[in-house]
């Protein structure tokens, strides 16, 4: 029991790491919480710190989700990977390093999924990239990606634990993107510098 509790605590601590915030502070002397969208995740890191730093933040956020999901195998415990990974996602979203605030949990959730269900992870990545190429908006790609993962979990994999967590996370991601949804509806959402919508706007 003690080992199980320790794994859940470790997963939260790993998820709580804030590479976007730390990289901004250490190498750019910027607090990305006060610039751009104010988010500590990949999109704002790309916007404020540049593509190299943004890529590092993306890789780090995915890696911490994957690492947390691998903890049960590291400790020889028979615990559902998604349940452990959920604590990493909570850590990313409510990080104690920055006053229990955090990101939107997209990249960290992807990292957890990569360990739990590799084929679904790659399918979600394909949907995400396709949406980026079509709509030029990370927010749209994120919401569609989570929705796709939920549909596949419920209707194709019939995985109860994954389905429940996917539904909860999808609702949470839509809630976290509520301001983005408002900007999308009003035509004011920021676009990335590639993709169909971006080129049509030029």
C-alpha positions in Angstrom: 0.0 0.0 0.0 2.8 2.4 0.9 4.5 1.8 -2.5 1.2 2.4 -4.3 0.6 5.7 -2.5 4.2 6.7 -3.3 3.7 6.0 -7.0 0.6 8.3 -7.1 2.5 11.0 -5.3 5.5 10.7 -7.6 3.2 10.9 -10.6 1.8 14.1 -9.3 5.3 15.5 -8.6 6.5 14.6 -12.1 3.4 16.2 -13.6 3.9 19.3 -11.5 7.2 20.1 -13.2 6.9 23.3 -15.2 9.5 23.3 -18.0 7.8 26.2 -19.9 8.0 28.5 -16.9 11.5 27.4 -15.9 13.0 27.7 -19.4 11.4 31.1 -19.8 12.8 32.3 -16.5 16.3 30.8 -16.8 17.1 31.4 -20.5 14.9 34.3 -21.6 14.3 36.1 -18.3 10.6 36.0 -19.2 7.6 34.8 -17.2 5.3 33.2 -19.8 2.5 33.4 -17.3 2.3 37.1 -17.8 2.8 37.2 -21.6 0.8 36.0 -24.6 -2.0 33.7 -23.4 -0.5 33.4 -20.0 -0.4 29.6 -20.4 2.7 27.6 -19.4 2.3 25.1 -22.2 3.7 24.5 -25.6 1.7 27.0 -27.7 2.5 30.0 -25.5 6.1 28.8 -25.2 6.4 28.8 -29.0 4.7 32.3 -29.1 6.8 33.9 -26.4 10.1 31.9 -26.3 10.4 30.8 -30.0 10.3 27.5 -31.8 13.4 25.9 -30.2 12.2 26.5 -26.7 8.6 25.6 -27.7 9.7 22.3 -29.0 11.7 21.5 -25.9 8.7 22.4 -23.8 6.5 20.1 -25.9 8.9 17.2 -25.6 9.3 17.7 -21.8 5.5 17.9 -21.2 5.0 14.7 -23.2 7.9 13.0 -21.5 6.7 13.7 -18.0 3.3 12.2 -18.8 5.0 9.1 -20.3 7.4 8.8 -17.4 4.6 9.0 -14.8 2.7 6.3 -16.7 5.7 4.0 -16.6 6.0 4.2 -12.8 3.9 1.1 -12.1 6.2 -1.0 -14.2 9.3 0.6 -12.6 8.0 -0.4 -9.1 6.5 -3.8 -10.2 2.9 -2.7 -9.3 -0.3 -3.9 -11.0 -1.9 -0.5 -11.2 -3.9 0.8 -14.2 -1.5 3.1 -16.1 -4.2 5.7 -16.8 -5.1 6.1 -13.2 -1.4 6.8 -12.3 -1.1 9.1 -15.4 -4.2 11.0 -14.2 -2.2 12.2 -11.2 0.5 13.5 -13.6 -2.1 15.3 -15.5 -3.5 16.8 -12.3 0.0 17.9 -11.4 0.5 19.6 -14.7 -2.8 21.4 -14.4 -2.5 22.3 -10.7 1.3 22.5 -10.1 2.4 23.4 -6.6 5.5 25.1 -8.1 3.3 27.9 -9.4 0.6 28.2 -6.8 -1.5 25.2 -8.0 -2.0 26.6 -11.4 -0.9 25.2 -14.7 -1.5 24.3 -18.3 -4.3 22.8 -20.3 -3.0 19.2 -20.0 -2.9 18.4 -23.7 0.8 17.3 -24.1 1.0 15.6 -20.7 -2.2 13.6 -21.5 -0.7 12.6 -24.8 2.4 11.3 -23.0 0.3 9.2 -20.7 -1.7 7.8 -23.6 1.5 7.0 -25.5 2.4 4.4 -22.8 -1.1 3.2 -22.2 -2.3 2.7 -25.8 0.4 3.4 -28.5 -1.8 2.9 -31.5 -4.5 5.3 -30.2 -1.8 7.8 -29.4 -0.5 7.8 -33.0 -4.1 8.1 -34.3 -4.7 11.1 -32.1 -1.5 12.6 -33.3 -2.6 12.2 -36.9 -5.9 13.8 -36.1 -4.2 16.7 -34.3 -1.7 17.4 -37.1 -4.5 17.2 -39.7 -6.6 19.7 -37.8 -3.5 22.0 -37.6 -3.0 21.8 -41.3 -6.7 22.5 -42.0 -7.7 25.1 -39.3 -4.3 26.6 -38.3 -5.4 26.7 -34.7 -3.9 24.7 -31.8 -7.1 25.1 -29.7 -9.2 23.5 -32.4 -6.7 20.6 -32.9 -6.6 20.0 -29.2 -10.3 19.8 -28.7 -10.9 17.7 -31.8 -8.0 15.4 -30.7 -9.5 14.8 -27.3 -13.0 14.3 -28.7 -11.6 11.7 -31.2 -9.7 9.9 -28.3 -13.0 9.7 -26.3 -15.0 8.4 -29.3 -12.4 5.7 -30.0 -12.1 4.8 -26.3 -15.9 4.3 -25.9 -16.9 2.9 -29.3 -13.8 1.0 -30.6 -11.7 0.0 -27.6 -14.6 -0.4 -25.1 -12.1 0.4 -22.4 -14.0 1.5 -19.3 -11.2 3.2 -17.4 -9.8 4.9 -20.5 -13.3 6.0 -21.6 -14.2 7.5 -18.3 -10.9 9.4 -18.0 -11.1 10.5 -21.7 -14.6 11.9 -21.2 -13.6 13.8 -18.1 -10.4 15.2 -19.7 -12.3 16.2 -22.8 -14.8 18.1 -20.8 -12.0 19.7 -18.9 -10.1 20.6 -22.0 -13.2 22.2 -23.5 -13.7 24.1 -20.3 -10.0 25.3 -20.3 -10.5 26.4 -23.9 -13.7 28.3 -23.2 -12.1 31.7 -24.0 -10.6 30.2 -27.2 -14.0 29.0 -28.2 -15.4 32.5 -27.8 -12.5 33.8 -30.0 -13.1 31.1 -32.6 -16.8 32.0 -32.9 -16.0 35.7 -33.3 -13.2 35.0 -35.8 -10.5 36.4 -33.5 -8.6 33.2 -32.5 -4.8 33.3 -33.1 -3.5 31.1 -35.9 -0.2 29.4 -36.3 1.9 30.5 -39.4 0.9 27.6 -41.6 -2.2 25.6 -42.6 -5.2 26.3 -44.8 -7.0 28.9 -42.6 -3.7 30.9 -42.2 -3.1 31.0 -45.9 -6.7 31.9 -46.7 -6.4 34.9 -44.3 -3.3 36.2 -45.9 
